[in-house]
Amino acid sequence: MSVCTPRETRADPDSLVTALLRSGYEALQRSPAEAMPYFEEALEQDPSNRTAQLQLGSIYLSLERPEDAIIRFEIAHHLRPSDTTALQVAYLASRLGMTLRSYEIFESLQSSSDSATAAIARAAVAVMTPTICQIVSPWWMRPSATLYFDTRLEDLIFLGWYHLGYYLDDARTLSAFGVASLFADSRSGGGALPVIYSDNYALLGGGLRYVPVRGLTIDLQPGVTYDLIARPGKERTGFDLRTTLSYGNGLYAPAESPESASWPFHFFADWYASIGYYTRYENMLLYSHARAGFRAFTLRHTAVDIFLRADFVADSRGEYYNNILEGGTGIRIIPDHRWGVAFIAEYHHGGYLRSVPASATLGSPYDTVRLFLIFDRFICW
C-alpha cells in the first residue's frame, strides 16, 4: 500500500492533509512515535485542523510530553469550544502545576450541559478550593469544632478551635496565627471534691506554624488558659505553652459528585499522629489514629463511608488514662463536602496499657459507642 510520508509534496493542500492524516492513523496502529511526524506535518499545512490538533495532543500524552499536549488541546478548544476538551486542559494544567488555571476551568465547567462533566467539575472545585485559597491570599482561618457523646462515660463533650493566620513567606510554609479554643463537657463538676471526666477550659493564644511539607505541621503556641471548673488550691487563670509536631496523610476516595445515587466502593485509608509538650499538664502527649475503609455511597456532594479504626494514646508521665489502645469500626455521613460537616458513629473496644488504680470507677478492657458531629473548614480571603 502506498502511504504519504512527511514533507512529501502535493499540489492540493487539502488532499495533502487528508493523505497525511490517513497515513498517520495507519502508523498509529504500530506506535504513537511513528505516527507523530504525520500529524505534525498535517498541522504545518493546516493549523486550523482541529482533529489533527486533538490527535497530536493525545500522542504527546502517550509519549509523556504533557507540556506539548496541553498546547494542542488548548488550540483545539479555541478552534471549537468543547467541554470535553476543556476538561482535558484542566487535568493537564493541574498535572503541570498550573493550579489556578486548572481551577478556573473546573469552575466554569460546573455549569456544563453534560451532567457527568458538571459532576466532575464540582468535585474538583470542592477539592481544590483550599489549595487555591493559599495561592491567592496571605490570610487564612480555620474554624473547627467537635461535639460527641461517649456512651461509656455517659458524657457529652465539646472541643472547639478558631485559628486566624497570616502567611509570612511566599512558599506558604510559615504562618503567624492567633487561636481561641474552648473545651467543656456535661458531666465534670467542681467544688471541694471535683469530678473531672474531661478537661474544661478556655484558651486564648497565638504563635508560629511551620508546614515544611504537606501533612507535616510544627506549632509553637504560647497562650493563657482559664479553667471553667474551680478546683481547690488551683488558680483558674494560667500561662500555657504548647509545642507540637503532627503529621497526617492518606489515600483518599476519588472526588465525585454524581447526579444519581451510586455505590462506588472506593478504598480509602488515612492516618494522623501528634506529639507535643503541654505546660498545662506538665506532660508530653502522643495521639494517633489510623482508618481504612471504603466509600459506600455518593450522590452529588453527599457521601457515606464505612471504615475500621485503630487508636493509640501515650504520655510521658505514665498516667493510665493517657495510655490507651483501641480498635473499632464506624460509619461517616458527609451531607455536603462544601460544608465541612460530618456525622460519625463509632464502636470502640479498648483497654488501658497501664495498671488501673483500685479507686477508678471505669475498668479495662471496655466497650463504648461514640457519636460525633464534626465541623472543620479552611477559609481564606
N, C-alpha and C positions, 0 to 999 in steps of 0.2 A: 504494500500500500504506500502510496506517495503521501508524504506529510510535509507541511511547511516548516522550515527551520527559521530561527530567529534571524532578523536582519535580511531575510530574503525579500527581494524587490518585487512589487506588484504594481500594475498600472492603476488599479482601482483600490483606493484606501479601504473602502468598506469591505470589499472581498478579501483584502489582506488581513484585516482584523478578524473577520469570520474564520479565515483559514488558520490564523494563529490561535484563536480560541479553541477550534476543533482539535488542533494538534496538541494544545495544552491539556485539554481534558483526556486525550489519549495517553499522554505522558504521565498524567496524574495517577492513572491506574497502576503505573510502575513505581513512581516515587514523587513526592512533592518537590524535591530538589530538582528533578529532571523537568518538571512542568513549569517551574518558576520563570525561566527565561522567556517562555512563550507569552505568559501573561504580562510580564514587564514590557516586552516589545509591543504587545497589543495596546497598552496604555500609553506608550510613547506615540503610537499612531493616533489614538483616540482617548485622551484623558477623561472624556465625559462618559465612557462606557462603564456604567455602574456595576454590571455583572462582573466585569474584569476586576474592578476595584475590590469587590467583596471576595472574589475567589483568591485574589492575591493576598488579601488580608488573612484569609483562612490558611493559606500556605505559609505565610510568615509565622502565624501562631504555631503551626505544626512543627516548624523549624526553630522554635524557641526564639523568635525575634519580635517580642511584643511591642517594642518601640516603633518598628516599621508597620506592624499590623494595625495599631491604633490610628495611624495616619490614613491608611486605606479605608478603614471603616468610617472615619470622620468625613472623608471626601465623599464616600458613597452616601452617607446620611445627608450631606449638603446637596448632593445631586437630586436625591428624592428622599425626603424625611420619612423615617420608619421607626416605630417604637422598638422593633426587634433589633435594628442596627444601633439605635441609641443605647439599648440595654447592653449590647456588646461593648460599646465605647465606655460605658460606666464601669463595667467589670475590669476592662483593661486599665482604665485610669486608676482604679483602686489598686490593682496589682502593681502598677508603676509608681505608686506613692503619690499620685495626684489626687489626694483625698478630697479636697474642696471641689475640684472639677467633677469627680465621681459623685459626690453628694448632690451637687446641683442638678445633675442629670437624673439621678434617682428621685429627687424631689419633684421634678417636672413630670416624671412618669407615673406618679401616684394617681394622676387623673387620666391615665391611658384608657382607651375604649376596650382594650383587651384585658379581661379580668385577671388573667394569670400574670401578665406584665405588671399591672397595678398592684397585685398582691406582693410580688417580689420587691417592687419599689418601696412599698410601705414598710416591709420588713427591714429592708436595707437602711431606710431613713431612721427607723427606730434604733437600730444597732449603731449607726454611725454618728448620731447626734452628739453623744458625749465627747467623741473624738474631735468633731468639728468645733464643738464648744471650746475646747482647749486651744485650737488653732487660731480662732478669730478673736478671742477675748482673754485678757490677763486676769480678769476677776472670775472666781468660781464660788459656788456654795453647795453644800451637801446637807440637806435636812434628812434625818433618818430616825425611825422610831420602831420599837418592837413592844407589842403588848401580848403577853402569853399567860396561859393558865396551866399550872402543873398539878395533876390530879394527886400525886403522891404528897406534895406539900399542902395541897388544897389552898393554893396561893395564886393570886393574880399579880403579875409582876410587870412593871413598865420600865423600859430603858429608852432614853431619848437623847439625841445629839443634834446640834446645829453648828456646822462649820462654815466660816466665811473666810476665803483666802484670796491671795494675790500672788501670781507667778512673778518671781524675781529674775528669771532668766528666759531667754528666747527658746531654749530647749524644753521649757515647761517641766523641769525636773525639780526645781526648788521653789517652795512657797512659804510665805509668812501667812499665818492664819490666826483667827480668833475662834473660840469654841464656847458654847454654853450647853450644859447637859443636865439631865435630871434622871435619877434612879429612885424608884419607890415600889412598895408592894403593899398588899392589902392586909397582911397578917402580922407583920412585925409590930412591936409595941415597946414603949419606953417605961419610965418610972423607976422605982427602986430596984426592980428585977427585970431588966429589959429582956424581951424575947425577940431575937433577930433571925429572920429567915432569909432576908435579902438586904443588902446594903441600901440605905436611904439617904440620899444627899443631893444637893445641887452644886454644880461646879461652874466657875467662870474662869477662863484661862486663854492661853494663846501659845504661840511657839513657831517652830520651823518644821516643815515637812519636806523630805527629800525622797524622790522616786527615781532612782538611777536606771532601773529597767522596769518594764511593765510588770505589775504584780507585786513588786518589792517596795515597801514603804518604811521609812525611818522617821519617827516623830520624836521631837524634844518639846515637851509641853509643861511649862510651869503654870500654876493657877492657884485659885483659892476655892476651898470647899466649905459648904455649910450643911451640917447634919440636920436632917428633918426630924430625927428622933433624939430626944435628950437622953444622955447616959450619965450616970453618976461619975464624977471625977474626970469627965472628958469635956474639953472645950468644943463648942459646936462649930466654931469657925477655925480653919487651919490652912497653912500653906500646903500645896500639893505639887509634886513634881513627878512626871511620868516620862520615861524613856522607853520606847517600844520599837521593836523590829517585827514586821509582819510580811507574810507572803501568801498570795492567793492566785490560783490559776486553774485551768481546767480544759476539758474537751467538751464543747457545748453543742447542743442540738442546733441544727440549721435554723436560721431566722426565716420563718414562713408566716404568711397571713392569708391562707386560702379563703376563697369566697364561700365555700361549702365545708361542712364538717369532714375532717379526715382523721385517720388513726395511723400516724406515720411510724411510731415505734422507733424513733431516732435515739441512739445511745448517747448518754452524756455522763461525764464524771467531773467533779471539782473537788478541790481541797484548799484548806486555809490553815495557817498557823500564825500565832502571835506570841512573842515572848517579850517581857518587859519588866522593869523595876518600878514599883509604885510606893512612894513615900507614905501614902495614906495607910497602907497595910504593912509597911516595912518588910516587903516581901517581893520576890521575883516570881511571876506567874506565867505559865505556859497554857495557852488554849489552842486546841487543834481539832479539826474535824475533816472527814472525807466522805463524799457521797458518790454513788454510782447508780444509774437508773436509765429510764427511757421516757421519752415524750409520748404519752399515750393518746393525746387528743389535741387538735388545733382547729380553730375557727376564727378567721380574721386575726385580731390581735390577742385572742384568748388561747391559753394553753393549759394542759394538765400533765403533770409529771408524777411518776411513781419511782421511788428510789429506796436503796439501802443506805444506812448511815453508820459511821463509827466516830466516837468522840473520845479524846484523851485530854485530861487536865492534870497539871502537876504544879508544885510550888517548891520554893527553896527552904521553907520552914517545916515542912512535913505535916501541915495541918490536914487531918484526914479528909475534911470536906473539900479540900483543894487537890485531892489526888484521886481521880476517878477514871474508870474505863467503862464505856457504854457502847452497845450495838443496838440497832433497831431498824425500823422501816417507816416510810412516810409517804404522804401524798401532798403535792403542792398545786394550788389552783392560782393561775395568773389571770385576773379578769381582763386586763389590757396592758400589754407591755409598756405602753407610753405613760401609764400612771405611776409605775414604780411600786405597785401594791401587790402583795401575795398573801394568800391564806394557806397555812400549812398545818397538817395534823401528823404527829409522830408518836410512835410507840418506842420506848426505850427499855432495854434490860441492862442493868449496870451494877457496879459494885465499887466500894472504896478500896483503894490499894494500900491503905494504912489501917492499923488497928482502930476500931471504933470504940470510943470510951463507953463505959457502962452507963454513964448518965445520958447518953444520946438517945433521943426519942425515936429516931429513924434508923433502922438497921440496914444491913447489907448481906446478900445482894438484894436488889429491889427491881420493881417494875413500875413504870409510870407512863402516862399519856400527856403530851404537851400540845396545846392548841395555840397557834401563833397568828397574829395579824401583824404584817411587816410592811413598812413604808420606807423606801430608800430611793432618793433621786440625786443625780449630779446635774447641777444647773450652772450656766454662766451667762453673762450678758455683756 
